[in-house]
Amino acid sequence: MAQPLMPKATAVWLVENTTLTFEQIAEFCALHPLEIQAIADGDVAVGMHGADPVKGGFISQEELDRCQANGRAKIKMLKATLPQPKARGKGARYTPVSKRQDRPDAIAWLLKHHPEMIDAQIARLIGTTKSTIKSIRDREHWNISNIKPQSPVGLGLCTESELVKMVTTARKKAERARLAEEKEAKRLGKAAPAPAPVAEPEEEVHVTVQPDYAPAPTAESVFGQSAPVEKTDEPEPDVDSVFGTANKEE
């Protein structure tokens, strides 16, 4: 049930100016009956000026008279005749001026650790633009050399619960997109791409490398192989036979 704009001040006026029961006032003002009794006893809201709900446009005088005549009747509020303000849609997240210089570091961290998040989700999380995200991803940002990836939670750009919620949503969307691609591939009769096989280690092959230089030439390669010496039956000369013959000749 809707309640008046200033419930406690309205309760003060109703206690002072009407004969409504505590339960009727408590239900209309969304307060506890004991609190209404404390207002009547002067223990609560001492010195508070009451707010007239009739002049405020919350109830009519006829409704007030009807409920005073019947202690069990419930007070019904009037429907608002004034145009109600329209709820504004959520725009870009507001980031304090003192923390705007930290957004590129947070964007680099999200691109590195959560690539499943799309640009719109990153922009909504930390309050940035898609062009800034694209420039950092393509390393075309004017300050790319000084950008260091840092968590947006540590920088104070978002809370941990907001980050976890956004990451969970991004992963669910990525999983649905993957399942849709597999279903479409099956419908077209194409097998889903199999994961790349793990390459097994190749056996080591020992290769003998021949030296580039030529070996040193030998005597046989230059002069050819010498002819074998033929053996004769003549006895080999000894010292006595050689020098003995010379002494005899003298």
C-alpha positions in Angstrom: 0.0 0.0 0.0 1.2 3.5 -0.8 2.0 5.8 2.1 2.0 9.6 2.4 5.0 11.7 1.6 5.9 12.4 5.3 4.4 9.5 7.3 5.4 10.5 10.8 4.3 14.1 10.4 1.0 12.9 8.9 0.6 10.6 11.9 1.1 13.6 14.2 -1.7 15.5 12.5 -4.1 12.6 12.5 -3.5 12.0 16.2 -4.1 15.6 17.1 -7.0 16.4 14.7 -9.0 13.2 14.2 -10.6 10.4 16.2 -9.1 7.6 14.1 -7.8 4.5 16.0 -4.1 3.8 16.4 -4.4 0.8 14.1 -6.0 2.9 11.3 -3.3 5.6 11.5 -0.6 3.0 11.7 -1.8 1.2 8.6 -2.2 4.4 6.6 1.2 5.8 7.6 3.0 2.4 7.4 4.1 2.7 11.1 3.7 0.4 14.1 0.7 0.9 16.4 3.0 1.3 19.4 4.8 4.1 17.7 1.4 5.9 17.1 0.7 5.4 20.8 4.0 6.9 21.7 3.2 9.9 19.5 -0.1 10.3 21.3 1.7 10.1 24.7 4.2 12.7 23.7 7.2 10.4 23.9 8.0 10.5 20.1 8.0 13.3 17.6 8.0 16.0 20.3 7.7 19.4 18.7 7.1 18.0 15.2 4.6 20.0 13.0 1.9 17.8 11.6 1.2 17.5 7.9 -2.5 17.6 6.8 -3.1 14.7 4.4 -6.3 16.4 3.1 -4.4 19.5 1.9 -1.6 17.4 0.7 -4.0 15.6 -1.7 -3.5 12.1 -0.2 -7.1 11.6 1.1 -10.4 13.4 0.8 -12.4 14.8 3.6 -15.3 12.4 2.9 -12.9 9.5 3.2 -11.6 10.8 6.5 -15.1 11.3 7.8 -16.1 7.8 6.7 -13.2 6.2 8.6 -13.8 8.2 11.7 -17.3 6.9 11.8 -16.2 3.3 11.4 -13.2 2.3 13.5 -12.6 -0.9 11.4 -12.6 0.9 8.0 -9.3 1.3 6.1 -8.2 4.6 4.8 -7.9 4.6 1.0 -5.6 7.1 -0.6 -6.6 9.2 -3.6 -5.1 8.4 -7.0 -2.5 10.9 -8.0 -3.8 13.3 -10.6 -0.5 15.0 -11.2 1.7 13.6 -14.0 4.3 11.2 -12.6 7.9 11.7 -13.5 9.2 9.2 -16.1 12.0 6.9 -15.1 15.1 7.7 -17.0 17.0 4.9 -18.7 20.4 4.0 -17.4 23.0 5.8 -19.4 26.8 5.5 -19.2 28.1 4.8 -15.7 29.3 7.9 -14.0 33.0 7.9 -13.0 34.4 10.5 -10.7 36.9 12.9 -12.2 39.7 11.7 -9.9 39.3 8.1 -11.2 38.9 8.7 -14.9 42.6 8.5 -15.5 42.5 4.9 -14.2 40.0 3.6 -16.7 42.5 2.7 -19.4 44.3 0.4 -16.9 41.1 -1.3 -16.0 40.2 -1.7 -19.7 43.5 -3.4 -20.4 43.0 -5.7 -17.4 39.5 -6.8 -18.6 40.7 -7.4 -22.1 43.5 -9.5 -20.8 41.7 -11.6 -18.2 38.1 -11.7 -19.5 38.2 -11.7 -23.3 34.7 -13.2 -23.3 33.3 -9.8 -22.4 32.1 -7.6 -25.3 32.8 -3.9 -25.6 29.3 -2.9 -24.5 29.6 -4.8 -21.2 33.0 -3.3 -20.4 31.7 0.2 -21.2 28.7 -0.4 -18.9 30.8 -1.8 -16.1 33.4 1.0 -15.8 31.7 3.9 -17.6 33.8 4.2 -20.8 33.3 4.3 -24.5 33.7 1.7 -27.2 36.2 3.8 -29.1 38.5 3.9 -26.1 38.2 0.1 -25.7 39.0 -0.4 -29.4 42.0 1.8 -29.3 43.4 0.0 -26.3 42.7 -3.4 -27.9 44.5 -2.4 -31.1 47.2 -0.6 -29.1 46.5 2.7 -30.8 45.8 4.6 -27.6 47.7 7.8 -27.2 49.1 6.7 -23.8 49.5 3.0 -24.6 53.1 2.9 -23.4 52.1 3.9 -19.9 49.0 1.7 -19.5 49.4 -1.1 -16.9 46.6 -3.6 -16.5 45.0 -3.3 -13.1 41.8 -4.7 -11.6 38.8 -2.3 -11.8 37.8 -3.5 -8.3 41.2 -2.4 -6.9 40.9 0.9 -8.7 37.5 1.6 -7.2 35.7 1.7 -10.6 33.3 -1.1 -9.7 32.5 -3.5 -6.9 33.4 -7.2 -6.9 29.8 -8.3 -7.1 29.3 -6.1 -10.2 32.4 -7.6 -11.8 31.3 -11.2 -11.0 27.8 -10.6 -12.3 29.0 -9.1 -15.6 31.6 -11.9 -16.1 29.0 -14.6 -15.4 26.6 -13.0 -17.9 29.3 -12.8 -20.6 30.3 -16.4 -20.1 26.7 -17.5 -20.4 26.3 -15.6 -23.7 29.5 -17.0 -25.1 28.3 -20.6 -24.2 25.0 -20.0 -25.9 26.7 -18.7 -29.0 29.0 -21.7 -29.1 26.0 -24.1 -28.7 24.1 -22.3 -31.5 27.1 -22.6 -33.8 27.4 -26.3 -33.1 23.6 -26.8 -33.8 23.9 -24.9 -37.0 26.9 -26.9 -38.1 25.0 -30.2 -37.4 22.0 -28.9 -39.3 24.1 -28.1 -42.4 25.8 -31.6 -42.1 29.1 -30.3 -41.2 31.0 -31.7 -38.3 32.0 -29.3 -35.5 35.7 -28.4 -35.6 37.7 -30.9 -33.6 40.2 -29.8 -31.2 43.8 -29.6 -32.5 45.7 -32.9 -31.7 48.5 -32.7 -29.3 51.8 -33.1 -31.1 53.8 -36.1 -29.8 57.5 -35.6 -29.2 59.6 -36.8 -32.2 62.3 -39.3 -31.7 65.8 -38.0 -31.7 67.8 -38.7 -34.8 71.5 -38.8 -34.6 73.2 -37.6 -37.7 77.0 -38.0 -38.2 78.3 -34.8 -39.7 81.2 -35.2 -42.1 83.9 -32.6 -41.7 84.2 -30.0 -44.5 88.0 -30.2 -44.7 89.9 -33.0 -46.6 92.1 -35.4 -44.6 95.9 -34.9 -44.7 97.5 -36.7 -47.7 99.6 -39.8 -47.0 102.8 -41.1 -48.8 100.9 -43.9 -50.4 98.2 -41.5 -51.8 100.9 -39.3 -53.3 103.6 -41.8 -54.5 101.5 -44.9 -54.8 101.9 -48.2 -53.1 105.5 -49.5 -53.2 106.2 -52.8 -55.0 106.7 -55.7 -52.7 110.4 -56.8 -52.2 111.1 -60.2 -53.6 113.0 -62.6 -51.3 116.0 -64.5 -52.6 117.7 -67.7 -51.4 121.0 -65.9 -50.9 122.2 -65.7 -47.3 122.3 -62.3 -45.7 125.9 -61.0 -45.3 127.3 -60.8 -41.8 130.0 -58.7 -40.3 132.8 -61.3 -40.5 132.1 -62.1 -44.1 132.2 -58.4 -45.1 135.2 -57.2 -43.0 137.1 -60.5 -43.3 137.2 -60.3 -47.0 138.5 -56.7 -46.9 141.5 -57.7 -44.6 142.5 -60.5 -46.8 142.7 -58.2 -49.8 145.1 -55.9 -47.9 
